[in-house]
Amino acid sequence: MILKDKVALVTGVVNERSIAYAIAKQFKDQGATVILSYQEGLKDRVEKIGAELGITDLYAVDATQEDQVVSMFQDIDKKYNGIDTVVHAIAFAKKEELTGGITDSTSEGFLLAQQISAYTLITLAKYAAPLMEKKGGGSIQALTYIGSTRPMPNYNAMGVAKASLESIVRYLAFELGPQNIRVNSISPGPINTLAARGIAGFKDMYKGAVASQVLKRNLTTEDVAGTAVFLASDLSAMVSGMIMFVDGGFHCGTSFTNES
Ligand SMILES: NC(=O)c1ccc[n+]([C@@H]2O[C@H](COP(=O)([O-])OP(=O)(O)OC[C@H]3O[C@@H](n4cnc5c(N)ncnc54)[C@H](O)[C@@H]3O)[C@@H](O)[C@H]2O)c1
């Protein structure tokens, strides 16, 4: 139970396929008190998930609405007198941005992807940090994707948003390090979730990634959650500003097969 006595907020649960779902489950299994935040309109679904996982603190929060983020953290602070971990598992781009090329991007769609998928990490960190200070430090994690640095078909504006997100992680790590707040990102390979299915040609992206992994089995949300547990725990006490790849070694970037 390496997260015993830790209080963790996990954002971005929409269903059992969500990476956030597996993270919340493994956090619970490791003894953490888990709080879920979810997008407006998902109340019934998330209440069901909460009941299944034994999580009762549920907040409907649109991460782009600063007042909602503020009031959630005020409430959490009243209840728990601080927080140890925040997981940012939030991303969105319009379907039209996730097809064709980057020149098909619209200014409005591009900015929306940036606002929801990258800027919201700043908002969450800004209001979580004072609560983490009360605990003598904390861990903030965000979910990114290698499309930030390598062009992937149809990923376009989301790839640029992930590049922003990774840069924000490093700036936050720099700013919050003196308060013993660690900020990292996890970069999983493709997994069949609701958000991923919005990317045109996701199935090909998925097949291509598995074929180019050095490890030869499909990645699961549980694999990602294992790394999230490590980053939330004291085992990663001196790890900050990192991108932790959980992609079966895809990031090695070899174009050779290691199969005999
Ligand atoms: N599935 C993959 O292949 C993959 C790979 C690498 C990284 N990721 C990242 O993992 C994270 C979680 O995505 P997922 O794949 O589990 O899909 P998902 O669809 O289960 O989760 C995405 C979440 O973002 C939430 N969200 C969107 N806009 C929001 C807003 N304004 N306010 C609050 N919440 C909002 C949605 O409600 C949803 O819960 C995302 O950052 C995604 O980019 C996913």
The ligand as a Tripos MOL2 file, in Angstrom:
@<TRIPOS>MOLECULE
LIG
   44    48     1     0     0
SMALL
NO_CHARGES

@<TRIPOS>ATOM
      1 N1         -5.7200    6.7810  -25.3640 N.am      1 LIG1
      2 C1         -4.5320    7.0330  -25.8970 C.2       1 LIG1
      3 O1         -4.1130    6.4270  -26.8810 O.2       1 LIG1
      4 C2         -3.6510    8.0830  -25.2650 C.ar      1 LIG1
      5 C3         -2.2740    8.0850  -25.5450 C.ar      1 LIG1
      6 C4         -1.4770    9.0780  -24.9850 C.ar      1 LIG1
      7 C5         -2.0390   10.0450  -24.1620 C.ar      1 LIG1
      8 N2         -3.3840   10.0200  -23.9160 N.ar      1 LIG1
      9 C6         -3.9330   11.0760  -23.0540 C.3       1 LIG1
     10 O2         -4.5420   10.5210  -21.8970 O.3       1 LIG1
     11 C7         -5.4550   11.4590  -21.3820 C.3       1 LIG1
     12 C8         -6.7750   10.7490  -21.0490 C.3       1 LIG1
     13 O3         -7.4100   10.3550  -22.2460 O.3       1 LIG1
     14 P1         -8.0350    8.9050  -22.4810 P.3       1 LIG1
     15 O4         -7.3280    8.3060  -23.6490 O.co2     1 LIG1
     16 O5         -8.1300    8.1580  -21.2070 O.co2     1 LIG1
     17 O6         -9.5010    9.2620  -23.0530 O.3       1 LIG1
     18 P2        -10.8830    9.6140  -22.3060 P.3       1 LIG1
     19 O7        -11.7960   10.0440  -23.3980 O.co2     1 LIG1
     20 O8        -11.2960    8.4730  -21.4700 O.co2     1 LIG1
     21 O9        -10.4960   10.8420  -21.3660 O.3       1 LIG1
     22 C9        -10.4370   12.1900  -21.8170 C.3       1 LIG1
     23 C10       -11.0880   13.0140  -20.7270 C.3       1 LIG1
     24 O10       -10.9580   14.4140  -20.9520 O.3       1 LIG1
     25 C11       -12.1220   14.9890  -20.3390 C.3       1 LIG1
     26 N3        -12.3030   16.3720  -20.7500 N.ar      1 LIG1
     27 C12       -12.3640   16.8920  -22.0110 C.ar      1 LIG1
     28 N4        -12.5930   18.2200  -21.9560 N.ar      1 LIG1
     29 C13       -12.6730   18.5480  -20.6340 C.ar      1 LIG1
     30 C14       -12.8880   19.7660  -19.9360 C.ar      1 LIG1
     31 N5        -13.0830   20.9290  -20.5650 N.pl3     1 LIG1
     32 N6        -12.9070   19.7270  -18.5730 N.ar      1 LIG1
     33 C15       -12.7300   18.5730  -17.8960 C.ar      1 LIG1
     34 N7        -12.5150   17.3830  -18.5030 N.ar      1 LIG1
     35 C16       -12.4900   17.3810  -19.8630 C.ar      1 LIG1
     36 C17       -13.2400   14.0820  -20.8450 C.3       1 LIG1
     37 O11       -14.4250   14.2520  -20.1080 O.3       1 LIG1
     38 C18       -12.6040   12.7240  -20.6230 C.3       1 LIG1
     39 O12       -12.8990   12.2570  -19.3320 O.3       1 LIG1
     40 C19        -5.5790   12.5630  -22.4300 C.3       1 LIG1
     41 O13        -4.7340   13.6500  -22.0690 O.3       1 LIG1
     42 C20        -5.0430   11.8930  -23.6770 C.3       1 LIG1
     43 O14        -4.5650   12.8000  -24.6510 O.3       1 LIG1
     44 C21        -4.1880    9.0670  -24.4290 C.ar      1 LIG1
@<TRIPOS>BOND
     1     1     2 1
     2     2     3 2
     3     2     4 1
     4     4     5 ar
     5     4    44 ar
     6     5     6 ar
     7     6     7 ar
     8     7     8 ar
     9     8     9 1
    10     8    44 ar
    11     9    10 1
    12     9    42 1
    13    10    11 1
    14    11    12 1
    15    11    40 1
    16    12    13 1
    17    13    14 1
    18    14    15 2
    19    14    16 1
    20    14    17 1
    21    17    18 1
    22    18    19 2
    23    18    20 1
    24    18    21 1
    25    21    22 1
    26    22    23 1
    27    23    24 1
    28    23    38 1
    29    24    25 1
    30    25    26 1
    31    25    36 1
    32    26    27 ar
    33    26    35 ar
    34    27    28 ar
    35    28    29 ar
    36    29    30 ar
    37    29    35 ar
    38    30    31 1
    39    30    32 ar
    40    32    33 ar
    41    33    34 ar
    42    34    35 ar
    43    36    37 1
    44    36    38 1
    45    38    39 1
    46    40    41 1
    47    40    42 1
    48    42    43 1
@<TRIPOS>SUBSTRUCTURE
     1 LIG1         1 GROUP 0 **** ****
